Amino acid sequence: MIWQFDIIILILMVVAAIISLRVKDLLGATMVFGIYSFLICLLWAEMGAVDVAFTEAAVGAGVSTVIMTATVFSTTRRSRD
């Protein structure tokens, strides 16, 4: 394992988590959550758990992001703020 790569991914994961919590736009938060899932996928792959990384990429970064995006587009906004 390359520990510098692990540190960079962990820092990016923390940044993505904070951004996804702070963003007020639901679509933006969904996209940042997809980036967070992809970073977790990279971390699993780097640690040697390729099967877990593949599952995280398919379910976490793929299907979940698509379902959350479809949900955001199917809802309506009640207020104009």
N, C-alpha and C positions, 0 to 999 in steps of 0.2 A: 504494500500500500504506500502511496505517496502522501505523506502527511500534509504537505503544503496544499495539495488538491483538496484534501478533506477540510482543511481550515477555510479555504476559499468557498467551498460549497456550503459549509455551515454558516458562514457570515452572510452569504447570499440568501440562505433559507431564513435566517432571522430577519433580514431586511424585507424579504417578500412577505413574511408573516405580519410584520408591523405595518407594511403598506396595505395589505389586504384588510387589516382591521381598521385602518384610518380612512380608507377611501369611502366616500359617501355614495358614489355611483355603484349600483349593483353589478352592472356589466363589467366595469373596471375591476371590482373586487373578484369577480368570477375569473377574469383573465389572470389576475395575479395569483389566485389560488391554483390555477392550472400550471403556472410557472413554478409555484411551490411544489406541486406534485411531481413535476418533471425534475426538479432539483433533488427530491427524495429518490427518484428513480436513478439519477446519476450516482448518488451516494451508495445505494444498494449495489449497483453494478460495479462500482469501484471497490467495494468490500468483498466482492466475489459471489454475492447471492444473485446470480443472473436470473433465476426463476422468479424470485421476488421482485426484481427490477422490472422484468417483463410484465408481470401482473400489475405493478404500480403504474407502468406506462400505459397499459391498456385500459385499466379501470380508473385509476386516479387522474392521470393527465388527459386521457382520452374520453371515456364514456361520461365520467362525472362532469367534466367541463362542458361537454355538449349538452347534457341534460340540464345543468344549471343555466346555461345560456338560453336554451329553449324556454325554460321557466321564466327567466327575466323578460324575454320578448313576449311571452303570453300574458303577462300581468299588465295592469294599467296603473298609472300614477294618479293618486288622489289629490296630492297637493302640488303646488308649482314651485316649491323651494328647491 
